Every structure is written in C-alpha cells, then in structure tokens.
Amino acid sequence: MAHDQAGYKQLFTIPNYVLVWIGQTTANFGDSLYQIAFFWLAYKMTNSSFVAGLVVLATSAPYIFFGLLGGAYADRWDRKRVMVYGDIIRLVSLLTVPFFYWLDLLHVWNLSITAFVLSTVRCFFFPAMRASLTSFMPKELWSAGNSFMQASFQLMRAIGPMIGGVLIAQTSAIFIYLITAASYVVSILALLPTKIPPIEKKNVHVSVFRDIYDTYLFVKTVRPLFWSIFFFGVGLCLIVGLDRLGLPILSDQVWDMGSKGYGIILSAFAVGNLLMTLLLGKVQIKKFARVIFSGWALWGVFYFLIGSTDMFVLAVGFAFLAGAAESLIDMPQILLVQNSVPNDRLGKVFSMQSTTAFIGESGSSLLAGALIGWLGAADSYKVAGVGLILCGVVGLWLTRTAHRVPSSVSTQG
C-alpha cells in the first residue's frame, strides 16, 4: 500500500457524493434503530422462540429468492430509480406497522411481511448504490469515497443499537419505526437531485439468468475476485455464529463480565473496524488479494487469541485488532470489485458477494452451536481462528500470481 491516495476533504467537493453520503448514512442509522425495534417486538409478541425465529427468518429469506436477481436488475434498470423507488417502497411498508398498531390490529405477520419487504428492497438497492459510486467520482477518490462511506455506516451501526435501546425504554418500539421511516424520507430527498450517469446496457437482449451465469463465468476468470468472494462465505460461516452465541458465553463464564462485557467487546470490534477503515481510505492499495487474505489470516490470529485469554482487558484489545483486521477484508474487496468489473456487471457481482455472505451466515449459527456443544466456547474460538488463518494462507497461495487487477478492465463500461 502506498500513501499517495487522495484525501477525504476532496470528497466534499463532489455534490453527488455528498448527497448520497447524507442520505445513506441517515438511512443506515434508521436501519440500525429498526433492527433493535424489530427484534424487540418479535420477542414481545411471540411466546415461542421457534415462532420468533421464523419471524426473524423473514429478514434473511429474500436473499434466497432475490439475492442474485437484485444485482442483475440493478445493472439493467436506471440505478437512481432503483434506489428512489426502493426507498419509497420501504417507507410505505414500514409505516404499515404503526398504522396497524394504532388500529389495534398489529400481529406478528405484519412484522414479518414488513421485514421481508425491507430485505427484498435491499437486494436491489445496495448493489445499485455500490455500483453507482464509481460513476460520479474520479478513480483516485474511489478508495477514500468507499472508506468514508463504510466508516459512516459502521459508526451508525455502533451507536444505533445503543440509542435504539434507550428510545424503546423511554418511548416504544413503534416510535422507532417512525424514526426509521423519517430516515428513508431523508434518503429520498437526497437521492432526487443526485445525478447518476446512465448505464451502457450491453446485455438487454440476454435473459436475466443467462446474464447472471455469464457474470459468474467472468468472475471465474479474475482469480483474486473469485477466491475473495468464495472465502468471504467460508470465513463468515466460521465466525458470525460464534459472535452471536460464543461471545456471550465467554463474557459470562470466562471473563465474568456478563452482558456489560459482551457490549464492550462488540464495541471494541466496531471501533477497530472504523479506525482501520478510515486509515485505508488514505492509502492506495495495489495488490488487493494480498491485503484481503492477509486480513483473513490476521483476523484468525486475533480470534484464536480471544479464545485463549481469560483476561478481559486482553480480550478487548484482541477484539479491537480483530475489527481492524476485518476492515482489511471489507474495503479492499469492495475496491477489487469496482476496479476489476465492468460497469454493466457491477451490480451482479456485488449481489454475488452479498448472497455468498448470506449463505455463510445462514450456516454459521448451526456450525457454532455444534462446535460450542462439542468443544466449549473458548476452544471453538481457537478452532475458528485456525480456520480463518487457513482461509488466508490458502487464498494467498491460490492468488499468488494474480495480485494485480488487469489494467485493461474499465469500470466505466
């Protein structure tokens, strides 16, 4: 990495970037509040953990049906319209919950349908948003632009749950739905004056499914891209479930810190990720695969150390470093996609990435539950850490002769 990347101040000279950043940071804050309200209502309105699990499943099920289709249509339709219409649909759907509540007709199925609609829109919205960023920024600002956007999202995800918990205690979960709806209004107002160049459509006469398959064949030809997406799913399968199931056990039984320690550890992850993301925006990455798979290996080292220590202070430090290592994967992977994929395929590749992540996360809780039941939480973290290290080492070996992105590929179509 070289320190010759354009700085963050230049981003605010680009009106389109500023508008998208304001709108999406606000909407991301609203989403983080919504997640807390949704899970709380699902818990309070159901007397069965099984039924609550089915309700929560509505947030991830759309990726099964629309994960890849969302990216395909984000590359075929006008991306600005995809985002604006998506926000309008999210706004209307979200308002149905307080509407039925005020009529005293709110049931669990209302929550489920709303959650399903919001996640379905995300399948289309976020590929369109990610693919649009490069269309109105000079290439030397791509790293800074993505880093600042990602860091803003990470900050909202860190503070949103805390604020959401306080607001629910002081007001109600229904009030949170109204705040989230207001955040979508801000997003719409910010997107309307944004100028996003139209896509040069090359595959309009090809079926959507053929278009997706052709994009998969293209991704296979770019080894760093293919293996980074593949190991993204494998790595998340190893760790997401442990963070959900194993960390509370470690905090309670090993570090004797209870829920307070669990919250501190999660905050340490978020702060480490946030700071490293901002740092990455100031440098120019030339060998994406090397950074990505080194990040996996480092992430594994720090996960192994989290499971190895019985000192809470050390665990917090390792969590901070693990969060920093995570950003070495996330940001370079976004930049790898933007630098190696033509503009008319960007949405589909971002959808492949998110769908792979969904598959990995879906199996992660089952894997984590089995590991914890067999080995205990601490040893499960050690096993997962070794697995992440192997992901990094194998990924570096598979891409050892293909670190540089082909210079002939243009993201401008």
Buried (B, 14 or more C-beta within 10 A) or exposed (E): BEEEBBEBEBBEEBEBBBBBBBBBBBBBBBBBBBBBBBBBBBEEBBEEEEEBEBBBEBBBBBBEEBBBBBBBBBBBBBBBEBBBBBBBBBBBBBBBBBBBBEEEEBEBEBBBBBBBBBBBBBBBBBBBBBBBBBBBBEEEBBBBBBBBBBBBBBBBBBBBBEBBBEBBEEEBBBBBBBBBBBBBBBBBBBBEEBEBBEBEEBBEEEEBEEBBEBBBEBBEEBBBBBBBBBBBBBBBBBBBBBBBBBBBBBBBEBBEBEEEBBBBBBBBBBBBBBBBBBBBBBBBBEBBBBBBBBBBBBBBBBBBBBBBBEEBEBBBBBBBBBBBBBBBBBBBBBBBBBBBBBBBBBBBBBBBBBBBBBBBBBBBBEBBBEBBEEBBBBBBBBBBBBBBBBBBBBBBEBBEEBBBBEEEEEBEB
